[in-house]
Amino acid sequence: MKKILHVISSPRNEASVSRKLGSAVVEKIRETYPGSIVTERDLSKNFLPHLEEAHINSFFTPAENRTPGQEIAVKHSDEIIAELHEADIIVIDSPMYNFSIPSTLKAYIDQAARAGHTFRYTENGPEGLLKNKKMYIAFSGGAIYSEGIYQAYDFNVPYLKATFGFLGITDISVFRAEGLNMPVIKDTAFQKGVESIAVD
């Protein structure tokens, strides 16, 4: 049995390929680890605020010294961080938006990346605190970004790998449904993505 955290970032519903691919990944994990518990965080339905001064000030204020307003400001971040620490496996649906991730996912990461909670600085350099976890990224894109002429424009998957690697998650696998807007390729793009799913 595993504790699975499924983070959905697409604002689309039935039409979202990243949602479908991410759901297929979750189902494969559940088949591999029967009885697993899934926590879903849909960023299109549970909106997270973009960072403002109130959030940043609350992050750097010791809990015992926070004002009631700062307690409210830090609430989302605390919830997200608790979910990440609790999870054994994290699945992130990440469609390509303007060569990068959706703003909802960026807001999620900004709330999750906190010194002393998901990483810390030591005399030997930064240390990620989200250790011993597996991450799967369900990527979707209109073009092919894993190779060829569009690869240089992929600031989605490399960004997620670098960011979560900094937070301590280094065991990351990526499944791609790409070429969704390209003639001929689009007909089998999603199915190829599903067929590529392999769970450790």
C-alpha positions in Angstrom: 0.0 0.0 0.0 1.2 3.5 -0.9 0.1 7.0 -0.2 -0.3 8.7 -3.5 -0.6 12.5 -4.0 -2.1 13.4 -7.4 -1.6 17.1 -8.4 -3.7 18.2 -11.3 -2.8 21.6 -12.9 -4.8 21.8 -16.2 -7.8 24.2 -16.2 -9.5 21.9 -18.7 -11.7 19.0 -17.7 -12.8 16.2 -20.0 -10.7 17.7 -22.9 -7.5 17.7 -20.8 -5.0 15.1 -22.0 -2.7 15.6 -19.1 -5.6 14.8 -16.7 -6.3 11.6 -18.6 -2.6 10.6 -18.7 -2.2 11.4 -15.0 -5.3 9.4 -14.1 -3.8 6.5 -16.1 -0.6 6.8 -14.1 -2.5 6.7 -10.8 -4.5 3.7 -11.9 -1.3 1.9 -12.8 0.1 2.6 -9.4 -3.0 1.4 -7.7 -2.8 -1.8 -9.7 0.8 -2.3 -8.7 0.1 -1.4 -5.0 -3.4 -2.6 -4.1 -5.1 -0.7 -1.3 -3.2 2.5 -2.0 -4.7 5.8 -0.7 -5.0 8.6 -3.2 -5.2 12.3 -2.2 -6.1 14.5 -5.1 -5.3 18.2 -5.3 -7.0 19.8 -8.3 -5.4 23.2 -8.7 -8.2 24.3 -11.1 -10.8 23.8 -8.4 -8.9 24.5 -5.3 -7.2 27.8 -6.3 -4.0 28.8 -4.5 -3.0 32.4 -4.2 0.1 33.7 -5.9 2.7 34.8 -3.4 2.1 38.2 -1.9 4.1 40.0 0.8 1.7 38.7 3.5 2.6 35.1 2.6 6.4 35.7 2.5 6.3 37.5 5.9 4.3 34.7 7.4 6.8 32.1 6.1 9.7 33.9 7.9 7.8 34.6 11.1 8.2 31.9 13.9 4.8 30.1 14.4 4.5 31.4 18.0 4.9 35.0 16.9 2.5 35.0 14.0 -0.5 37.3 13.9 -4.0 35.9 13.2 -3.6 37.3 9.7 -0.3 35.6 9.2 -1.8 32.3 10.4 -4.4 32.6 7.6 -1.7 33.5 5.1 0.4 30.5 5.8 -2.5 28.0 5.9 -2.3 26.9 2.2 1.4 26.4 2.3 1.3 24.3 5.5 -1.4 22.1 4.0 0.5 21.5 0.7 3.7 20.8 2.6 2.0 18.3 4.9 0.6 16.5 1.9 4.0 16.3 0.2 5.6 14.9 3.3 2.8 12.4 3.8 3.0 11.0 0.3 5.1 8.1 -0.9 4.4 8.7 -4.5 3.6 12.0 -6.2 1.9 12.3 -9.6 1.9 15.7 -11.3 -0.2 16.4 -14.4 1.8 19.1 -16.3 0.5 20.3 -19.7 2.7 22.6 -21.8 1.6 26.2 -21.5 3.7 28.7 -23.5 6.8 26.5 -23.2 6.4 26.1 -19.4 4.0 25.0 -16.7 0.5 26.4 -16.0 0.5 29.3 -13.5 -1.6 27.2 -11.1 1.3 24.8 -10.8 3.8 27.6 -10.4 1.7 29.0 -7.5 1.6 25.5 -6.0 5.4 25.2 -6.1 5.9 28.7 -4.7 3.7 27.7 -1.7 5.5 24.4 -1.3 9.2 25.5 -1.5 9.9 26.8 1.9 13.2 26.9 3.8 13.1 24.7 6.9 10.1 22.8 5.6 10.9 21.3 2.2 14.6 22.3 2.0 17.3 23.7 4.2 20.6 25.4 3.8 23.6 23.6 5.5 27.3 24.2 5.7 27.6 21.7 2.8 25.0 23.5 0.7 21.2 23.1 0.2 19.5 19.9 1.3 16.1 18.8 0.1 13.8 17.5 2.8 11.3 15.6 0.7 13.3 12.4 0.6 12.6 8.8 -0.3 9.7 9.6 -2.6 8.9 8.7 -6.2 7.5 11.2 -8.6 5.8 10.7 -11.9 5.2 13.6 -14.3 2.3 13.2 -16.8 3.2 15.7 -19.6 1.2 16.7 -22.5 2.1 19.0 -25.4 0.9 20.0 -28.8 4.4 19.6 -30.3 7.1 17.0 -29.6 9.4 18.4 -26.9 11.4 15.4 -25.9 13.5 15.7 -29.0 14.0 17.6 -32.2 13.5 21.3 -32.9 11.1 22.0 -30.0 13.3 20.4 -27.4 15.0 23.7 -26.7 11.7 25.2 -25.8 10.8 22.8 -23.1 10.9 24.7 -19.8 8.3 22.4 -18.3 9.8 19.0 -17.5 13.3 20.3 -16.9 12.0 22.9 -14.5 9.9 20.4 -12.5 12.8 18.0 -12.3 15.2 20.7 -11.1 12.8 22.2 -8.6 11.6 19.0 -7.0 15.2 17.6 -7.2 16.2 20.6 -5.1 13.5 19.7 -2.6 14.9 16.2 -2.4 12.8 14.2 -4.9 15.3 12.8 -7.4 13.6 9.6 -8.5 11.4 11.1 -11.2 9.9 9.4 -14.3 8.2 11.2 -17.1 5.4 9.9 -19.4 4.6 12.0 -22.4 1.6 12.5 -24.6 3.1 14.9 -27.2 2.5 15.9 -30.7 -1.2 16.4 -30.0 -1.5 19.2 -32.5 0.7 17.6 -35.2 -0.9 15.8 -38.2 -0.8 12.0 -38.1 1.1 12.0 -34.8 -1.8 13.4 -32.9 -3.9 10.3 -33.7 -1.8 8.0 -31.6 -0.1 10.5 -29.2 -2.2 9.8 -26.2 -2.2 6.1 -26.6 1.5 6.0 -26.9 1.7 8.0 -23.7 -0.4 5.5 -21.9 1.5 2.6 -23.2 4.8 4.1 -22.0 3.6 4.1 -18.4 5.8 1.9 -16.2 5.6 1.9 -12.4 8.5 0.8 -10.2 
